[in-house]
Amino acid sequence: MTLQQGEPMVVVENLIRTYGSAAAEVHALRDVSFTVATGSLVALVGRSGSGKTTLLNCLGGLDRPTSGRATVNGTEVTALDEAARTALRRDEIAFVFQTFGLVPMLSAAENVGLTLRLRKVGHAEREARVAHLLELVGLTQHAAQRPGELSGGQQQRVAIARALANSPRLLIADEPTGQLDAETGATVMALLREVVHAEGMTAIISTHDPSLQAIADSTIRLADGALLPA
């Protein structure tokens, strides 16, 4: 399914996630509902423990809510079995995390092209896509370097390019600048906005940094698992 600009890419309805039981019960998400328009970049803001990661994991099919529904690109993620959630993550959703997760012995270009190679994309098409993505994140000159030869900011750029390799509809980024200094983090955030628009994607990015709100199209705020008023 291809949604048009402005249509809801993400619809969350009464999402609840509870861990444990009785006296040990933890309410990670408390009746959260919102929509995210196609083509927009949304900042997910809240302190540690506010429920940001739990929410992103439910959207990406990495966790199941206790109740409620989450729909991505017209597919109800929360109703899928494990095989279908895996397929959705492969074809529709990409993730960027605090930890870069790059393969140390592979070059930047090889890391970016790894998912394409696993999907058996032809050599010429794969090479063209990798070159385009490295150019998009400003790393064309570093294509042959391995992660250990790159700065933290450059490694996160490689991770972003890798996440975009399969042309996902939704990018989920969980504290992507958590291991970077403030200046590098701001550069990576600006880059994320550029690539989201260049690739025609939708993105939800969680962060402790309120400065992200300045470059986001909208902001979702969580506190103690509950959605705060806009």
N, C-alpha and C positions, 0 to 999 in steps of 0.2 A: 504494500500500500504506500502511495506517495501523497502526503498531506501538503496542502498549500500554505504559504506564509500566513501566519496569524491563526490558523486552525490549531487546536490543542494537540501537541505532541505527547504530553504527559497529563494524565488525569488521575488524581489521587482522591479516594473517597473514604472517609472515616477510618483511616489506617490506625490500627492499634497493634503494638508489639509489647508483649509482657514476657518477662523471663522469670523462672522460679515459680513458687507458689506460696500461699498463705503469708506468714510473717516475713519470708525471704523474697516476696514478690517485688520485682523491679519493673516500673512502667517506663519503657524506653521511648515509646510513641503513644500519645494520648489523643485519639480521635482527630488525626491530621487530614485535612482536605485542602486541595489547591489544584490549579491547572497551570501548565506551562505552554505558551504558544510556540508553534513551529518556527524555527529560525531565530529564536531568542537565546540570550545568555542570561542565566539566572544565578545570582549569588545566594548561597545557602549559608546563613550566618548564625552563630551561636557559640557559647562557651563549650569547652570540653565536657562531655557528658550530657549535652543538650539533646542528643538523639540524631545528630546529623549523619553519622556513619550508618546507623541502623536504617534510617530512611533511604539513603543511597543504596544500601545493600538490598532492601526490599524492592526498590525500583529496578535494580539490575538483576534480580533473580538470584542473588547470592544468599538471601535469607527469606523466610516466609513470615508474613505478619500473622498475629494471632487472629485478627479479623480485619475486615475492610478490603478494598480493591485498589489495585494500581494498574493502569493501562498505559502502554507505550506504543505509539504509532498504530493505534487501533487494536493492539493485542493485549488481553488481560494477563499480565505477567503472573499475578497472584493465583491464577487458575491453572497454570501450566505444570506438567510433571517435570522431573529433573531433565529428561532428554530434550524436551521442548524448550526449557529455560536455557540449556546449554546452546541450542541452536540459535535462540534469540540473541544471546550474548555474542555468538560468533558472527551473526549477520546484521544485527541492528544496533547493538550497544557497544561502546568502547569505554575503557576505564583508564584513568591516570591516577596514580597514587603518590603519597609522600616519598616512598621508596621507589627508586627508578626501575628496579627489576630487570636491568639489561643483562644480556649474556656476556660475561667478561671477555671470552675469547673471540667474540665476533666483532667485526668493525661496526661503525655506526650504520652504514648502508645495509650490512647483513642483518643487524638487529631490526631495522625498519622493515626489511623484506621478509623476515622470518615467517610471519603469518601467511603471507602470499605464497611462500614456498610450500608451507604445510597444506595450503589449499590447492596446490599444484597449478598455480597460475603460470602461464607460459613465460619463458625467460625474457623476451622482448617487452611484453606488457609489464612484467614485474619490475624490470630495470627502469622503465619509463616512469612508473608510479613512484618508485623509490626516489628517483632523481627529482621529480616534482615535489615530493614531500620534504626532502632535504632542503630544497630551494625555499620552500614555504616557511620553514623554521630557521632559515639563515645558516645552514650548516653544510652547504655544498662543498666548501673547502676542507671539511673535516670528515668526509665520507669514509675515508680509509682508516681513520683512527679508532682505536678501541676505547671502551668506556673509561679505563684507567688513565687514558691520555687526555681526557676531557674534564672541564670544570663541572661543578654540580649543576650549574645552569644549563650548560651544553648537554649534559646527560638527560636532564629533564626535557629538553627540546627533542632529543632523540626519542624519549619515551612518548612524547606527544605525537611525533611523526609516526611512530609504530602504531599507536592507538588509532590513527586515521587511515591506516593502510587499506582496510577493507571498506572504506567509505561508509562508516556507520551513520545512522540517523540521529542517534543520541550519544553525546559524550558526557560521561560521569567522571568528575575529578574530585577526589577526596583529599583536601589539604595539599594540593600539588606543590605549594611553595613552602611547606613545613620545614624542609631541611635547607632552605636557601636564605641568604641574607636579604635584608629589606629591599635593596636596590635590584638585585637579581630577581627576587620574587615579583617585584612590580613589572619588570621586563617580561617575565614569563606570563604574567596575567594579561598584559597587553597583547602578547603574542597569541594567547588563547582566544582572545576576542577576534583578532585578525583571521586566524585559521577557521574559526567557527563560521564567520561570515564568508570567507573565501570558499569553504567547502559546502556551504548551504546547510549547516548542521544546527542542532539544538544542543545546548550545554547547560548542565547544572553543576556548579562548582562550589564546594564547601570550603570555608575559610574562617580563620580567627580574625583575619585582617579586614577591618571595616572599609579600608580604602578600595577594596574590590567593588564596593557598591557604586563607586563613581563611574566604573566602566561597564557595569551590568545593566541590562535592560529592565530588570526588576529584582527585588530582594525578597527572600523568604527567611523569616526569623523564627528560630526555635529556642525554647527555654524549658528545661525539665520535660522534654518530650512533647510539649504542646506548641502549637502555632501561635505566634504573637500577632496582634493586629498590625496591618500595614502602616 
